[in-house]
Amino acid sequence: YEPPASATIERGLPHVESRSNALAVSWRGARGRWQVMPRYARVPWWMLHVRPVGTWEGRRMLRRWQKRCRGDARCALRAYACGNAGLRGKCAGYAAAVMAAGGGK
């Protein structure tokens, strides 16, 4: 069993990552609304721009980080944005930005 992300995170993360633009591509190469790196995706890079597929991949990546953070949502969000550096406390403001964009505290 893998717990789902909260509704606040589901709304806030795509907004912070790409302003909810399904065709967004970051300067590092992350793609889609959830800004998933193609090398970590289980689907071809071009499918990350398709809303249901990109959302599925983003949720999958977030669950992966949530598992490594033992259920701590803020830690998982930091890790989603910064990778392993997020596990060490980097990107501290990112979780707050996602929660604010999603309508949470």
NORGIRA-V531529 format. One record per residue. N is the residue number from 0. PSI is psi in degrees with one decimal (* if undefined). OMEGA is omega in whole degrees, -180 to 180 (none if undefined). NEAR is the number of other ideal C-beta (glycine too) atoms within 8 Angstrom. Layout:
BEGIN
n = (N & N)
psi = (PSI & PSI)
omega = (OMEGA & OMEGA)
near = (NEAR & NEAR)
END
This chain:
BEGIN
n = (0 & 1 & 2 & 3 & 4 & 5 & 6 & 7 & 8 & 9 & 10 & 11 & 12 & 13 & 14 & 15 & 16 & 17 & 18 & 19 & 20 & 21 & 22 & 23 & 24 & 25 & 26 & 27 & 28 & 29 & 30 & 31 & 32 & 33 & 34 & 35 & 36 & 37 & 38 & 39 & 40 & 41 & 42 & 43 & 44 & 45 & 46 & 47 & 48 & 49 & 50 & 51 & 52 & 53 & 54 & 55 & 56 & 57 & 58 & 59 & 60 & 61 & 62 & 63 & 64 & 65 & 66 & 67 & 68 & 69 & 70 & 71 & 72 & 73 & 74 & 75 & 76 & 77 & 78 & 79 & 80 & 81 & 82 & 83 & 84 & 85 & 86 & 87 & 88 & 89 & 90 & 91 & 92 & 93 & 94 & 95 & 96 & 97 & 98 & 99 & 100 & 101 & 102 & 103 & 104)
psi = (131.0 & 121.3 & 140.8 & 158.5 & 153.1 & 161.5 & -33.8 & -43.9 & -39.9 & -34.4 & -41.7 & -39.1 & -48.4 & -31.5 & -45.7 & -40.9 & -45.7 & 11.5 & 31.5 & 27.4 & 113.4 & -21.5 & 9.3 & 141.2 & 122.9 & 167.9 & -20.2 & -10.3 & 0.8 & 145.6 & 153.1 & -177.5 & -38.2 & -0.4 & 60.8 & 135.9 & 125.9 & -31.1 & -19.3 & -7.9 & 156.0 & 5.9 & 162.2 & 151.4 & -37.3 & -21.8 & -14.0 & -17.3 & -12.6 & 124.2 & -54.5 & -37.3 & -45.5 & -39.4 & -42.1 & -45.2 & -42.2 & -44.1 & -39.2 & -43.3 & -41.0 & -41.2 & -38.3 & -45.7 & -35.3 & -38.1 & -43.9 & -28.4 & 9.2 & 42.2 & -4.9 & 109.6 & -40.8 & -40.4 & -43.2 & -40.1 & -41.9 & -42.7 & -35.4 & -39.9 & -38.8 & 2.7 & -144.1 & -26.2 & -31.1 & -29.3 & -24.3 & 8.7 & -0.2 & 164.9 & 43.2 & -35.4 & -11.2 & -46.5 & -41.0 & -38.6 & -40.8 & -44.6 & -41.3 & -42.1 & -29.6 & -4.4 & 10.6 & -170.7 & *)
omega = (176 & -177 & 178 & 175 & 180 & 179 & 178 & 179 & 180 & 178 & -172 & -175 & 178 & 179 & -180 & -177 & -171 & -172 & 179 & 178 & -177 & -178 & -178 & 174 & -179 & 179 & 177 & 178 & 177 & -172 & 174 & -179 & -176 & 178 & 179 & 176 & -177 & -178 & 178 & -177 & 177 & 180 & 176 & -175 & -176 & 179 & 178 & 178 & 178 & -169 & -177 & -178 & 179 & 178 & 178 & 180 & 178 & 177 & 179 & 179 & 179 & 177 & 179 & 179 & 179 & 178 & 179 & 180 & 178 & 175 & 180 & -175 & -179 & 176 & -180 & 179 & 177 & 180 & 177 & -177 & -171 & -179 & -177 & 177 & 177 & 177 & 180 & 175 & 177 & 179 & -175 & -177 & -176 & -179 & 179 & 180 & 179 & 180 & 179 & -180 & -180 & 179 & 180 & -179 & none)
near = (2 & 6 & 7 & 5 & 11 & 9 & 6 & 11 & 15 & 11 & 11 & 16 & 17 & 13 & 11 & 9 & 10 & 13 & 5 & 7 & 7 & 11 & 5 & 12 & 6 & 9 & 3 & 5 & 8 & 11 & 14 & 15 & 14 & 15 & 12 & 14 & 10 & 11 & 4 & 6 & 12 & 4 & 7 & 6 & 7 & 5 & 10 & 15 & 9 & 9 & 7 & 6 & 10 & 17 & 11 & 8 & 15 & 15 & 12 & 9 & 12 & 14 & 11 & 8 & 14 & 14 & 8 & 9 & 12 & 5 & 6 & 8 & 12 & 7 & 12 & 13 & 16 & 16 & 14 & 11 & 8 & 11 & 5 & 7 & 8 & 17 & 10 & 6 & 6 & 8 & 10 & 8 & 6 & 13 & 13 & 8 & 10 & 14 & 12 & 9 & 11 & 15 & 7 & 9 & 2)
END
